[in-house]
Amino acid sequence: MRIIPAIDIIEGKCVRLTKGDYSTTKIYSENPLEIAKQFEDAGIEYLHMVDLEGAKAAHVVNYKVLEQVASKTNLKIDFGGGLKSDNDIITAFNSGAKQITGGSIAVKNRDAFEGWIRKYGSQKIILGADCNNEKIAISGWLEESSLEVIPFIKDYQKQGIQYVVCTDISKDGMLEGPSIELYKNIIEQCSNDSSGQSVKLIASGGVTTIADLEKLAEIGCEGVIIGKALYENRITLKELERFL
């Protein structure tokens, strides 16, 4: 299971929110590159970067931070937040993203998102399936749709999607453990009938302890995104060594 620390960006700073609420913004570092280098020095290979301002603005805002981290580390970065147009995705890839995550656009502009899957391939495009009460949330989680998470994922599997990031918003930043049952259901139900292969599910939200990571690995998650638990030292980089 891949370990993927998260760096969320507002005004070029590394921050965390609670349940996606922008009024709970807590700054952990003025220098995201410094944080990224700490992750890399600990043997971590992957990074999940979210442009929180972009998610609200509906276009990429903090691409310079992505560019800086991508050019000065060897981390493989997946980037999300504000990717709404072809120009946005070109900006993200040109700034050094190895993968991009599309959430709101996959709901609001299916034609564009499906076009990205065809153009860039399913290795580079991740489906963002963030949900509250199992309903897909969009626009920086400020808006809840009527779409149910599992049918939503299954629908995009038919379009070739392999990688899915799923955050249970009710767990995000709460340090109360992840939604094991939800992820288990997704992995079990979103399998390809012809090949028997499940989605490559990346769990996000609520991860608090090493035991949480063990449970997620056990149920078959392909990756796990860790945010506040690292910044609050609930999980140390040293403890992650055996997963790397």
Stockholm file with secondary structure:
# STOCKHOLM 1.0

chainA/1-244         MRIIPAIDIIEGKCVRLTKGDYSTTKIYSENPLEIAKQFEDAGIEYLHMVDLEGAKAAHVVNYKVLEQVASKTNLKIDFGGGLKSDNDIITAFNSGAKQITGGSIAVKNRDAFEGWIRKYGSQKIILGADCNNEKIAISGWLEESSLEVIPFIKDYQKQGIQYVVCTDISKDGMLEGPSIELYKNIIEQCSNDSSGQSVKLIASGGVTTIADLEKLAEIGCEGVIIGKALYENRITLKELERFL
#=GR chainA/1-244 SS CEEEEEEEEETTEEEEEETTEEEEEEEEESCHHHHHHHHHHTTCCEEEEEEHHHHHHTSCCCHHHHHHHHHHSCCEEEEESSCCSHHHHHHHHHTTCSEEEESHHHHHCHHHHHHHHHHHCTTTEEEECCEETTEEEETTTTEEEEEEHHHHHHHHHTTTCCEEEEEBTTTTTTCSCCCHHHHHHHHHHSBCTTTCCBCEEEEESCCCSHHHHHHHHHHTCSEEEECHHHHTTSSCTTGGGGGC
#=GC SS_cons         CEEEEEEEEETTEEEEEETTEEEEEEEEESCHHHHHHHHHHTTCCEEEEEEHHHHHHTSCCCHHHHHHHHHHSCCEEEEESSCCSHHHHHHHHHTTCSEEEESHHHHHCHHHHHHHHHHHCTTTEEEECCEETTEEEETTTTEEEEEEHHHHHHHHHTTTCCEEEEEBTTTTTTCSCCCHHHHHHHHHHSBCTTTCCBCEEEEESCCCSHHHHHHHHHHTCSEEEECHHHHTTSSCTTGGGGGC
//
